[in-house]
Amino acid sequence: ISLIIIHGELMLNKIGRLDSEDKKELRLIISELLKLAESKENETKLRSELKKLGMTQNYFIREYVGNTLAELDERRLLYPILTDFINHKFYGARAIALFYLCKIHEHDVEMIFSILEKTFETTPWEVETIITELWKDDPAFMKENMLKWIKSDNPQRRALSFHGMEFISKSDPTYIMDFISEAIDDDTMEVQKKITHIL
């Protein structure tokens, strides 16, 4: 019988931020997942349960599960599966994997950025969040690398390059204006929306 059915099927249909009871339910599910992860014989069921968790429409569940799995002492037990899940056919499974991998490598901004380079088209909402956090954590790194993204041939990458930039808009307005000048003639609607928002 599915762990999701036992512990939290209704909770996974919830919309919006998680409260303490929601997180408690998710921790119960995660503890059961870890028991499955202890044996290679359970890998098929473990993959199935992780996929079901990702099938939720709730962004905050995917974020909480991915980050929590990465913070556990047993986190490496799930590494091979979640590394594989980054290319899963279901969006939610990819999203959990992305949060997990970025949390695992939270002290290696270059590794995180290399993951985002591979996933910005397949998990765009989650990549937006992580880019914003990187601006807070390492603005110097982001200044250099977002200049590469704004010059990309890919319009989605160019639009994403603006996320989180508001955190340096007051401290470095010159960079902001130079950055915008790189995109001012970009006729992509999403890019123009981002320029308007920053201004």
MOVENRA-V490016 format. One record per residue. N is the residue number from 1. PHI is phi in whole degrees, 0 to 359 (999 if undefined). PSI is psi as a letter, one per 30 degrees, with the letter a starting at -180 (NA if undefined). Layout:
n & phi & psi
N & PHI & PSI
N & PHI & PSI
This chain:
n & phi & psi
1 & 999 & k
2 & 291 & k
3 & 296 & e
4 & 295 & e
5 & 295 & e
6 & 295 & e
7 & 254 & e
8 & 199 & h
9 & 299 & e
10 & 292 & e
11 & 297 & e
12 & 291 & f
13 & 270 & f
14 & 292 & k
15 & 254 & k
16 & 101 & a
17 & 294 & l
18 & 268 & k
19 & 259 & a
20 & 297 & e
21 & 291 & e
22 & 299 & e
23 & 294 & e
24 & 297 & e
25 & 299 & e
26 & 294 & e
27 & 295 & e
28 & 296 & e
29 & 296 & e
30 & 297 & e
31 & 297 & e
32 & 288 & e
33 & 299 & e
34 & 294 & e
35 & 296 & e
36 & 296 & e
37 & 291 & f
38 & 288 & f
39 & 233 & k
40 & 298 & f
41 & 297 & f
42 & 266 & g
43 & 299 & e
44 & 298 & e
45 & 293 & e
46 & 299 & e
47 & 298 & e
48 & 297 & e
49 & 291 & e
50 & 296 & e
51 & 297 & e
52 & 298 & e
53 & 300 & e
54 & 287 & f
55 & 287 & f
56 & 299 & k
57 & 275 & f
58 & 271 & j
59 & 306 & e
60 & 292 & f
61 & 292 & e
62 & 299 & e
63 & 295 & e
64 & 296 & e
65 & 296 & e
66 & 300 & e
67 & 293 & e
68 & 294 & e
69 & 302 & e
70 & 282 & f
71 & 267 & f
72 & 282 & l
73 & 300 & e
74 & 269 & g
75 & 304 & e
76 & 290 & f
77 & 299 & e
78 & 264 & f
79 & 302 & e
80 & 299 & e
81 & 290 & e
82 & 286 & f
83 & 295 & e
84 & 291 & e
85 & 294 & f
86 & 298 & f
87 & 247 & g
88 & 296 & l
89 & 288 & f
90 & 264 & k
91 & 305 & e
92 & 299 & e
93 & 295 & e
94 & 297 & e
95 & 294 & e
96 & 301 & e
97 & 298 & e
98 & 297 & e
99 & 299 & e
100 & 300 & e
101 & 294 & e
102 & 291 & e
103 & 290 & e
104 & 304 & e
105 & 257 & g
106 & 300 & f
107 & 261 & g
108 & 234 & i
109 & 297 & e
110 & 293 & e
111 & 294 & e
112 & 301 & e
113 & 295 & e
114 & 294 & e
115 & 292 & e
116 & 296 & e
117 & 302 & e
118 & 268 & f
119 & 237 & f
120 & 296 & f
121 & 270 & f
122 & 261 & f
123 & 219 & i
124 & 297 & e
125 & 296 & e
126 & 291 & e
127 & 297 & e
128 & 304 & e
129 & 299 & e
130 & 291 & e
131 & 300 & e
132 & 301 & e
133 & 295 & e
134 & 295 & e
135 & 298 & e
136 & 291 & e
137 & 277 & e
138 & 212 & i
139 & 299 & e
140 & 297 & e
141 & 298 & e
142 & 291 & e
143 & 303 & e
144 & 292 & e
145 & 276 & f
146 & 290 & f
147 & 297 & e
148 & 288 & e
149 & 292 & e
150 & 291 & f
151 & 265 & g
152 & 291 & l
153 & 283 & f
154 & 269 & j
155 & 295 & e
156 & 291 & e
157 & 296 & e
158 & 296 & e
159 & 295 & e
160 & 295 & f
161 & 297 & f
162 & 277 & f
163 & 296 & k
164 & 85 & f
165 & 294 & f
166 & 298 & f
167 & 289 & f
168 & 243 & g
169 & 298 & e
170 & 274 & e
171 & 281 & f
172 & 216 & i
173 & 296 & f
174 & 296 & e
175 & 299 & e
176 & 301 & e
177 & 292 & e
178 & 296 & e
179 & 295 & e
180 & 299 & e
181 & 298 & f
182 & 290 & f
183 & 241 & g
184 & 298 & f
185 & 263 & g
186 & 288 & k
187 & 268 & g
188 & 290 & k
189 & 301 & e
190 & 296 & e
191 & 295 & e
192 & 297 & e
193 & 298 & e
194 & 294 & e
195 & 299 & e
196 & 300 & e
197 & 297 & e
198 & 295 & e
199 & 292 & NA
